[in-house]
Amino acid sequence: MRLTDLLHPHLDAVTTVVDATGAGLRLEPYLHLPPGVALRSDDERPIAGGELALLSYGPDTDLHGTEDACRAVLARMRPGARGLIVFGHRGSELPYHRLLDDLVAHRCQVLRAAPLDYVHLHSGAVIARTDELLPPHDFFGRPVPSDGYATALRIADEYVFADLASRSLRARTLDLERAVEEAERIRGAAGQDGIADRLAAAVREKDQLAAALRAARDRVDVLQARVRMLEGSTSLQVGKALVTAARSPKRGAARLPGELYGLWRGRRGSAGRAPDSAPKPQTEPDAPVDERFHLAHRALTAAPRDRLVVAGVLTAATAEDFAADVVVNRLLPHDGRLLLRRTDPDALVVQLSACTGDGPWWLTGTGLAPDLDRTLSELLAEARALGRSAVLWRDGPASAAPGLARLAWDAVVDADTGVRLARLHPAAEGRERLREVFREDSTRVRLSRLARLTGAPDPLDERRVAVLAAPRDRTDVARLVGQVLGQLHRPVEVVVPDPAGLDELSAAGVTVRRGQPLAPWIADWTDLTEDRPDTLLLDLMCAQEHSGADAVGHTPTADDYVFVPSLRPLLVRRSLHMSGTEPGRWAGQGHRLFAVRGKEPS
């Protein structure tokens, strides 16, 4: 929630807003006060009726001020005055008990509390100085009509139920924190034992032995070639003939002249033969073949890595879906270790479905194919020797391949591989289904989780959008801030000629700057008089990810989810935007244009 959304419903009968937050915070760009409401700095006078004080409380005293300063402002509030306290603590960590006694002592009632979507301000609460109990407000800031006794009962009952729910959540949080600490301790102890070091040493020793074995085989091949050469020499054949004649003088002596004459004729024929008629050497059928000939490699590059690289035991469909967003090297039992060493992936991913369905890894982990189990175990050892994570993607019941659970995995992902938006049919699924898949169930979202586990580039970075705008006055600034922060798919940067007055965007985590946009996608919002629904960028990105188009926008005929030769571009690929080509020439140059129908604001 924005600060203005929390504040404005409580500005009725308020003529002055008093900024008592101190010098650390500057909240004026966040407020967007309506006409008739003035903003002044705190001069330590009593805050009377018709005035609203801005207070702050948080862990950073230089930014949020001290606790004593906040209490002093509460003491100066008079009946009819209101206040807005912004907190630097997150909602689950808010130490409200430190201010609760002072609020009660100074007759201040909390009317509404809500989370705030800023980097340094995480929640806020609206209070009122009153001598009688005021009705609470609902989620939209509207007062709930009731008398004093019913209001007190409502507040008391809700407090008891909220405390019950929060205690269970806090207990669950503490249990999870203890579990994480215990897992880290066990993992650290395992690392101290030097298992990885011993494994790496064993792998190096194995590689040395394999190299020595290959050298010995090469030496044997050379010796065999020399033996074949000696066996075919005339001297050896003459010696054999003489030895045979000596062993059997009667028969051998009679055949010896003929054999010697045959050898002399053969040597003379070979000596007189032309060079081009010499017999060609024939390749031995059992000659050793370099193992690299069996490597059908994909995705070698000399450029810096900007995408997640996965080596995996995957099904064909999963490998195809993953390849749309990451670099995929599908491992086979005969070349898995070699491909793992040559590609140096960010993670080794083993999909349970690939071990239980048809394919080269069928029956792995079931106990019915021990050779495949051994090969997979060697792959995991190779990955650890390379310092890469081994991840089990358990997209099916663990009982289907119980042997996989006995292997040492760095992480286990219990989820399906997601849905690739290109496989959905918009007319049949509906726009709401596309939005849900885009945000929660898409393959790109699943791969983002894998990237966070391995520290690799996040595939969701391809969804980043930059907004180009040129606000001219305070009205344009307020409209730009409202449209940007209201988007369900929020832009990551706003490029403007002058960033003055856009502090609220920076506080909400949106980069504001001059120059050229850096995000992969560009949305031109130069015309700030246009109404833009909060689903605009979300629908545009859904259409782009479904189609793979270079530009997405509207057409005069309201075409929906169809490729078109021309359109009014609303979302453009950065490379296309930076090329400077006129939109009317995009289709002629081979760029893909995809149309979506405009939606009314939700």
C-alpha positions, 0 to 999 in steps of 0.5 A: 500500500502507498502512504497516500492510500493510507492517509487520504481517507482520514483527511476529512476535516483536516486542514493542516498536516504537521511534519514531526518526523524530524530531519531524517525523513522527507515525506512530502513527495509521498503525500500528494495532499489535496487542495485545501490541506497545507503542510508545515514543519513541526514547531513544537506547538500543541497539535489541535483539532483539524491538524494531523501529525506525521510521526515515525518510529523505527530501528534506525534512529538517524532516519526514523528518529528516537522513541522519546521524540515520538512520545513527545509528539503524542503528548502534544496532541489535543482532542480532535487531532489526528496522527499518522505513524510510519514504522521502519519495522516490518509488520511481523517485527513491530514492537508496538508494545513499546508505544501502546502504553503511551497511546492509551495514556494520551487518549490516542486510538488506533483507527487503522494499520496497514503495510507499506510498500517502501524500502525503508518504511514497512507499515503505518498506523492512523491514530486519533486523539479522542475522549470517547471511543471511535468506530473502527474502519474497514479495509477501505478506510470507511468507518464501521457504524456502531455505538460505543459498547458494541465498538468496544466489544468488537475491538476486544473480541478481535484482539483475542482472536488476532492474538490467538492467530499471531501466537500460532504464526510466531510459534511456527516461525520460531520452529522454522528458524530453529530448523534452518539453524539446525540444518545449517549447523549440520551442513557446516559440520559435514563441510568441516569433516572434509567430505568434499575434499576427500571426494575431490581427491578421490576424483583427481586420483581416478582421473590420474589413473585413467590418464595412465591407463590411456597412455598404456593403451596408446603404448600397446597400440604402438607396439602392436603396430611395430609387431605387425610391421616386423611380421610383414618384413622379408627378413622375418619371412626368410628366417621362418622359411629356413627354420621350417626347412631345418625342422623338417629336412625331407619335406622342408628342403624340397619346398624351400627353393619355391618359397624363397623364389616367391618371396623374391618375386613379391619383394621385386614386385613391390619395389617396382610398383609405382608409388600411386599403386601402393596398397592403402593402409586399412583402418583396424575395425577395433581401433580405439575411438576418441570418447569425444566423438560420442559427445553431441554437445549443445551450448558452448559459448565464449561470451559471459554467462547471462543465463542459467545453465542446467545439465540435467536428467530430464524428460524431452518435454521438460528439456524443451520447456526449460530451453526457452529460458535457460541453457539446457544440456540433457545428460545421457548415461554414456556421456553424462560425466564428460558433458558435465565436465565440459559445460560446467553448469550452474546446477545438475538437475535430476527430474524424477519423471525422467527416471520413471518414464520412458527414456534412457534413464528409465528405472533409475532409482527403482533398484531394477537398474543398478548400473544406472543408479551407479552412473547417476551416483557418479554424476552427483560425485562429479558435480560436487567435485566441480563445486556445483549443486545437485538438485532433485526435482521431485515432480512425482511421488517419491515412492516411484523411485525410492532409491533417489532419496538415498542419494546426497542432494544439495536441494530438493524441489517438490513441485511440478516443472510449471506451465510454459505460456506458449502451450496455453490457448488464450481463448480457451484458458481465459485472461485470468488463467494466463495471469495466474500462470504467469505469476505463480505457475509458469516454467520461468517462475519454477526456474527462478527458484532454481536460480536462487538456489544456485546463485545463477542469473534469474530468468525472471530478469527477462520480465523487467520493464522500463517506463519512459515518461516526461512529467511536466508538473506536480499533477503529472508527477502524482499521476505517474507515481500512482500509475507505476506503483499501481501496476500488478506487474511493477516496472523496475525503472522509470526514465525521465528527463528530471527525477525531481519529485519522484522520491516515492518511486525510489522509496518503493524500490523503483529505479528513477534516473535519466539516460537510456533504459536498461531493462529488456522491455520498454513501455512508453508512457510519455502521455500521462493523460491516458488512463492505464489500468493496473493490469496493463503491463501484466497483460502485455507481458503475458502476451509477450511470453505467450507469443515470443513477439518483439512488440505488443500493443493495440490495433484499431480493430481490437485484435486479441492474441493474434500476430498482426502486420502493424499496431500501436506499440505499448511494450517493445523489446529494448534492442528494437526500441534502441534501433530507432526504426519506425514502427511502421517498418518493423514487420517488413524487417522480420520483427514479430508484432502481437496484438492484445485487446485493451482492458478496462481498469479493474 
